[in-house]
Amino acid sequence: PLNITFQNNTGSGNTYGILLQGGILAQNLTWSKNEIPYIVSSSLEVAAGNTLTVQPGVTVQMQQNTLFTIAGALNAQGTATDQITFTSFDASPCPGCWKSLAFVSPSTNSVLKYVIVENSGSATGQGNIFLDSTSVQIENVTSKYATDAALYIKNSSSSIKNSSFSNSAFGMKLFGAAYPQLLEGLSFANNTAKDIFI
């Protein structure tokens, strides 16, 4: 996709907001805040060596069975009053409507702050948020309504604090030789299997 800026736009009565066809993002991009959502119609990957910056207040809606892979970096830093949301495009969202927000090697320098991730986790062996052999700074994140785990961590020394993991089968799953830093302010609620599975 071309690095085109859409900012401070509004819309009403439309089926789609800003429709993204998926594929590989092989350049640095910024998604700016609009009153209409970014809709990802097929699986999307931020390629290694590239950064996608998502500004406060952005809503990203994922169509069914789409996977959002970060092999480069995702800089998603919302605020307490203007959070960033990754959710389902479905009219009646449910756990597993889309696959995962997946951070994979060689991804580095990704940040999630004041971010909501919900209604995904349909990818086998993944969760709403999936970390595999990479580290992400996670702070003030709400992950909920996952098919399996709200946060699935494999071989990752990520730092996680002031975040909630709820309404899923598992709040958090941890696997591998490296484990994250679980700092203060973590909360778990209404998970049907376990809050933390190691």
C-alpha positions as CSV (number, residue, x, y, z in Angstrom):
1,P,0.0,0.0,0.0
2,L,1.1,3.5,-0.7
3,N,1.9,5.8,2.3
4,I,-1.2,8.0,2.0
5,T,-2.4,9.9,5.0
6,F,-6.0,10.0,6.0
7,Q,-6.7,12.1,9.1
8,N,-9.7,13.6,10.8
9,N,-12.3,12.3,8.3
10,T,-15.9,11.3,9.1
11,G,-18.4,9.1,7.4
12,S,-22.0,7.7,7.9
13,G,-24.2,5.2,6.2
14,N,-21.3,3.3,4.6
15,T,-20.6,-0.4,4.8
16,Y,-16.8,0.1,5.0
17,G,-14.6,2.8,6.3
18,I,-11.0,2.8,5.1
19,L,-10.7,-0.6,3.4
20,L,-7.3,-2.3,3.4
21,Q,-6.8,-5.2,1.1
22,G,-4.1,-6.9,3.2
23,G,-0.8,-8.2,2.0
24,I,2.8,-7.1,3.0
25,L,3.5,-3.6,4.4
26,A,7.1,-3.1,3.2
27,Q,7.5,0.5,4.2
28,N,7.0,2.7,7.3
29,L,3.4,3.7,7.6
30,T,1.2,5.7,10.0
31,W,-2.5,5.1,10.5
32,S,-4.0,8.4,11.8
33,K,-7.2,8.9,13.7
34,N,-10.4,9.2,11.8
35,E,-14.1,8.9,12.8
36,I,-14.2,5.9,10.5
37,P,-12.4,2.6,11.1
38,Y,-9.6,0.9,9.2
39,I,-11.0,-2.4,7.9
40,V,-8.6,-5.2,7.0
41,S,-10.2,-7.5,4.5
42,S,-7.4,-10.2,4.3
43,S,-4.3,-11.1,6.2
44,L,-1.8,-8.4,6.7
45,E,1.9,-8.4,7.6
46,V,4.3,-5.6,8.7
47,A,7.5,-6.8,7.1
48,A,10.8,-7.0,9.0
49,G,12.6,-3.7,9.1
50,N,9.5,-1.6,8.8
51,T,7.3,0.1,11.4
52,L,3.5,0.6,11.5
53,T,2.6,3.5,13.8
54,V,-1.1,3.6,14.9
55,Q,-2.1,6.8,16.5
56,P,-4.4,7.2,19.5
57,G,-8.1,6.8,18.8
58,V,-7.7,4.5,15.8
59,T,-10.1,1.6,15.4
60,V,-9.0,-1.4,13.3
61,Q,-11.7,-3.9,12.3
62,M,-10.5,-7.3,11.1
63,Q,-12.7,-9.4,8.7
64,Q,-13.2,-13.1,9.4
65,N,-10.2,-15.4,9.4
66,T,-7.7,-12.5,8.9
67,L,-4.3,-12.6,10.6
68,F,-2.3,-9.5,11.5
69,T,1.4,-10.4,11.7
70,I,4.1,-8.2,12.9
71,A,7.6,-9.2,11.7
72,G,8.8,-5.6,11.8
73,A,7.5,-3.3,14.5
74,L,4.0,-2.1,15.7
75,N,4.0,1.2,17.6
76,A,0.5,1.4,19.0
77,Q,0.4,3.9,21.8
78,G,-3.0,5.2,22.7
79,T,-4.0,7.3,25.8
80,A,-6.3,6.7,28.7
81,T,-8.9,8.8,27.0
82,D,-8.2,7.8,23.4
83,Q,-7.4,4.1,23.2
84,I,-6.6,2.1,20.1
85,T,-8.9,-0.8,19.3
86,F,-8.3,-4.0,17.3
87,T,-11.6,-5.8,16.9
88,S,-13.8,-7.8,14.6
89,F,-15.6,-6.3,11.6
90,D,-18.6,-8.7,12.2
91,A,-22.0,-7.2,13.0
92,S,-22.2,-9.6,15.9
93,P,-18.6,-10.1,17.1
94,C,-17.7,-13.2,18.9
95,P,-14.5,-14.9,20.1
96,G,-12.5,-16.2,17.1
97,C,-14.0,-13.9,14.5
98,W,-10.5,-13.2,13.3
99,K,-7.2,-15.0,13.9
100,S,-4.7,-13.0,16.0
101,L,-2.4,-10.0,16.4
102,A,0.8,-12.0,16.1
103,F,4.3,-10.7,16.8
104,V,7.0,-13.1,15.4
105,S,10.7,-13.1,15.0
106,P,12.6,-11.0,13.9
107,S,10.1,-8.3,15.2
108,T,11.7,-5.8,17.6
109,N,10.8,-2.5,19.4
110,S,7.0,-3.1,19.3
111,V,4.8,-1.2,21.9
112,L,1.2,-1.7,22.9
113,K,-0.1,1.0,25.3
114,Y,-3.7,1.8,26.0
115,V,-4.8,-0.8,23.4
116,I,-7.9,-3.0,23.3
117,V,-7.7,-6.4,21.4
118,E,-10.9,-8.5,21.3
119,N,-12.8,-11.2,19.5
120,S,-9.9,-13.1,17.9
121,G,-7.8,-16.2,18.7
122,S,-9.1,-18.5,16.0
123,A,-5.6,-19.3,14.7
124,T,-4.4,-22.7,16.1
125,G,-2.0,-22.3,18.9
126,Q,-2.4,-18.5,19.1
127,G,-4.5,-16.0,21.1
128,N,-5.9,-12.5,20.8
129,I,-2.2,-11.4,21.1
130,F,0.5,-13.9,20.2
131,L,4.2,-13.4,21.0
132,D,6.7,-15.8,19.5
133,S,10.4,-15.4,20.0
134,T,10.1,-11.6,20.3
135,S,9.6,-9.1,23.0
136,V,6.8,-6.4,23.1
137,Q,6.3,-3.7,25.7
138,I,2.7,-4.2,26.9
139,E,1.1,-1.6,29.2
140,N,-2.5,-0.7,29.9
141,V,-3.7,-3.3,27.4
142,T,-7.2,-4.9,27.6
143,S,-7.4,-8.3,25.8
144,K,-10.8,-10.1,26.0
145,Y,-13.1,-12.5,24.2
146,A,-10.5,-14.8,22.8
147,T,-11.3,-18.3,21.7
148,D,-8.2,-19.7,23.5
149,A,-5.9,-17.3,25.4
150,A,-6.2,-13.5,25.7
151,L,-2.4,-13.4,25.6
152,Y,-0.3,-16.4,24.3
153,I,3.4,-16.1,24.9
154,K,6.1,-18.4,23.5
155,N,9.8,-17.7,24.2
156,S,9.4,-14.1,25.0
157,S,10.9,-11.8,27.6
158,S,8.2,-9.1,27.1
159,S,7.4,-6.7,29.9
160,I,3.7,-6.6,30.8
161,K,2.0,-4.3,33.4
162,N,-1.3,-2.6,34.2
163,S,-3.2,-4.8,31.8
164,S,-6.3,-7.0,31.9
165,F,-7.0,-10.4,30.3
166,S,-10.6,-11.6,30.5
167,N,-13.6,-13.4,29.1
168,S,-11.5,-16.0,27.3
169,A,-10.7,-19.7,27.9
170,F,-7.3,-18.6,29.3
171,G,-6.1,-15.2,30.5
172,M,-2.5,-16.0,29.6
173,K,-0.5,-18.9,28.3
174,L,3.2,-19.1,28.7
175,F,5.5,-21.6,26.9
176,G,9.2,-21.9,26.1
177,A,12.6,-21.2,27.6
178,A,12.2,-17.5,28.0
179,Y,9.4,-16.0,30.1
180,P,8.0,-12.4,30.3
181,Q,8.4,-9.9,33.1
182,L,4.9,-9.9,34.7
183,L,5.0,-6.5,36.5
184,E,2.4,-4.8,38.7
185,G,-1.3,-4.2,37.9
186,L,-2.3,-7.3,36.0
187,S,-5.9,-8.4,36.3
188,F,-7.8,-11.6,35.2
189,A,-11.6,-12.1,35.1
190,N,-14.2,-14.5,33.8
191,N,-11.7,-16.9,32.1
192,T,-13.4,-20.3,31.8
193,A,-10.3,-22.5,32.1
194,K,-7.4,-20.8,33.9
195,D,-6.2,-17.3,34.4
196,I,-2.5,-18.2,33.8
197,F,-1.4,-21.5,32.2
198,I,2.3,-22.4,32.4
